[in-house]
Amino acid sequence: MIRKAIAASAVAGTVAALAILTAGAFAASSKTVDMKAVGGKITNGGTLLKGVKGSGKPFGACTIDVNYGDAPTVTQKWRCKGGTFKGRYTAVVNGDTVTGKPKLSGGTGKFKGIKGTLRLKGSVSKSSVRMTGKVRY
């Protein structure tokens, strides 16, 4: 009887330890973002910039669609290997320079539950921006 109780306790302890380790393995972790985005094609009467090519850490190569329809509020739809997510920010345009702080959210696939805020700065005429910051997913 005592052996069965000890064996049951050992099994329960092992199962609990595995559950804790497994949960930790899938927990969100903080990542540094350093992405550049260039190009794209303006459509929809100038309110949509489709097919912007993004590259850098930690997302790798992505395609970003940028919607200016509710200016100055801008929304982004990111499609990267492993899933999608959204960004939203208020654009500030000063001459040729655009700045903003995209807040990332939503997410599918490996980006499910993504959270973070980036700093965006770029050139309107060159259709290029750099985004840096921190995210968790």
Buried (B, 14 or more C-beta within 10 A) or exposed (E): EEEEEEEEEEEEEEEEEEEEEEEEEEEEEEBEBEBBBBBBEEEEEEEBBBEBBBEBEEBEEBBBBBBBEEEEEBBBBBBBEEBBBBBBBEBEEEEEEBBBBBBBBBBEEEBEEBBBBBBBEBBBEEBBBBBBBEBEB
